[in-house]
């Protein structure tokens, strides 16, 4: 990435590679920011690492108004979807409010996401992403048994031995569910596993 930046100093792609590489290697957010030359506006994930939850909510609000009653249901649940994750904006808000300690708002958004995902599961009962996100939302509302069951269901649908590329994310989803439900020993076991194999989790 540094070699690339020496050739094309303005190419943001190399800056992001440098930022992520340093962060995963060292866990030092300041070092990653300084060395990459990126600003917080370029990498809003910094708000997450710094626990600046109001800033995260403000950032999400720029993409979609938090007050959704004036929007169509589908637009209110617009999502960032890729081959690993299905995370409606309502889920992101449920997560941020959960992390910030606002359990009442977290439960409201989690309930909304659960209802949305029930419909998605009816459309495609074999999509592991729907179960993983549902599991996290059940953890937010305090239904630990259902949360863990859904996390395990996602792994059953996309096991690592069948798909190491996508399946490892399901293992990380279950790790997060264990954390959200207070099962820290199980979460630590999963963390040890995730850093022993190619995954998105790093020691840094």
Secondary structure as GFF3:
##gff-version 3
##sequence-region A 1 204
A	DSSP	alpha_helix	2	7	.	.	.	ID=ss1
A	DSSP	alpha_helix	12	26	.	.	.	ID=ss2
A	DSSP	alpha_helix	29	36	.	.	.	ID=ss3
A	DSSP	alpha_helix	45	49	.	.	.	ID=ss4
A	DSSP	alpha_helix	53	63	.	.	.	ID=ss5
A	DSSP	alpha_helix	73	76	.	.	.	ID=ss6
A	DSSP	beta_strand	79	81	.	.	.	ID=ss7
A	DSSP	beta_strand	86	88	.	.	.	ID=ss8
A	DSSP	alpha_helix	89	99	.	.	.	ID=ss9
A	DSSP	alpha_helix	103	123	.	.	.	ID=ss10
A	DSSP	alpha_helix	128	140	.	.	.	ID=ss11
A	DSSP	alpha_helix	144	157	.	.	.	ID=ss12
A	DSSP	alpha_helix	164	180	.	.	.	ID=ss13
A	DSSP	alpha_helix	184	194	.	.	.	ID=ss14
###
